[in-house]
Amino acid sequence: MKDTVKTVFITGGSTGIGAACVRKFADGGWNVAFMDINAADGAALAKECGVLFVEGSTRNRSDLDAAVDAACRQFGGLDCVVANAGIHRCNTMLDISEEELDLMIDTNIKGTVHTLRATVPFLLRRGGGSVVINASDQCYVGKPNSFGYGLTKGALGQITKSMAIDLGPKGVRVNAVCAGTIRTPLTETLFQSFADITHGGDAGAYWKAEAALYPLGRVGEAHEVAELMYFLASDAASFMTGGLYLVDGGLTAG
Ligand SMILES: NC(=O)c1ccc[n+]([C@@H]2O[C@H](COP(=O)([O-])OP(=O)(O)OC[C@H]3O[C@@H](n4cnc5c(N)ncnc54)[C@H](O)[C@@H]3O)[C@@H](O)[C@H]2O)c1
């Protein structure tokens, strides 16, 4: 047990931005525990980085409690939580099904709330800590065919602010990261659905058009988001709380 170093608990760490966070915190010398429904990629990443992986869904509070318990038994407590797990589906207000609306809310809002309720008491036991929530540039702008996603990510912005006010006096900082388009398994799948609507199924053309929206002329990479999440988690961000921080290649500047 390495109890002199800090411990982070990350949700959705098997692929994409969460996996980049697992690597970044592990490289930074943190104890890392992460949880994901994707057991194959999670186990492989845990082996690669020498960290703790627990299979489970943030939609189930009992899965979270079991994963947090495993992390605390191995590392003696928690100093930081990265609430990263999330999903995206292609829909508008008029065509989203009840089932898909529930899925988005259960995963992106309730899954995040379950994560926070399962972990924050352990930060408080340590006398403070840091929460980093993976929200979205959709806290700032609307996007086509992203109704369910936008409504859930907007809620995470508000959750960030409410929690920062309630927990600041108790030594817990709470911030959100708002990324533009990042190339991950999530967008690889999603953009095929978008391309089917707007580019005759040509996903390559869709990615090209997406990149052209960005002043930097490209979409982002997962490690570029992990850098910001790691900074917000660290003591270097000691006076930062309640903020929604963009890492969006300038998309929302226009
Ligand atoms: N990729 C982007 O452009 C982008 C932009 C802004 C924000 N985000 C957010 O970043 C986060 C990570 O997304 P990503 O792009 O890396 O996608 P991703 O699909 O690669 O990663 C998401 C991870 O979360 C896991 N997951 C999904 N539902 C889960 C659940 N209920 N319980 C536990 N794990 C679960 C998945 O298995 C996966 O490993 C999401 O919250 C997403 O909304 C992504």
The ligand as an ORCA input file, in Angstrom:
! r2SCAN-3c Opt
* xyz 0 1
  N     -15.054     12.578    -27.067
  C     -15.537     13.830    -27.013
  O     -15.580     14.552    -28.029
  C     -16.002     14.388    -25.699
  C     -16.159     15.774    -25.593
  C     -16.600     16.320    -24.377
  C     -16.869     15.479    -23.315
  N     -16.714     14.153    -23.451
  C     -17.024     13.308    -22.287
  O     -15.874     12.598    -21.906
  C     -16.278     11.414    -21.201
  C     -15.506     10.244    -21.775
  O     -15.902     10.067    -23.116
  P     -14.940      9.532    -24.254
  O     -15.088     10.416    -25.414
  O     -13.590      9.261    -23.717
  O     -15.698      8.184    -24.646
  P     -15.372      6.645    -24.462
  O     -16.591      5.939    -24.910
  O     -14.066      6.303    -25.066
  O     -15.188      6.520    -22.887
  C     -16.261      6.433    -22.011
  C     -15.958      5.299    -21.044
  O     -17.012      5.258    -20.089
  C     -17.429      3.930    -19.951
  N     -18.814      3.910    -19.505
  C     -19.939      4.220    -20.203
  N     -21.014      4.081    -19.429
  C     -20.574      3.667    -18.213
  C     -21.207      3.346    -17.006
  N     -22.535      3.411    -16.871
  N     -20.443      2.961    -15.957
  C     -19.094      2.891    -16.066
  N     -18.437      3.176    -17.200
  C     -19.174      3.557    -18.259
  C     -17.243      3.293    -21.322
  O     -17.183      1.893    -21.250
  C     -15.939      3.932    -21.750
  O     -14.813      3.192    -21.324
  C     -17.791     11.300    -21.377
  O     -18.432     11.766    -20.217
  C     -18.055     12.232    -22.545
  O     -19.358     12.755    -22.508
  C     -16.284     13.563    -24.612
*
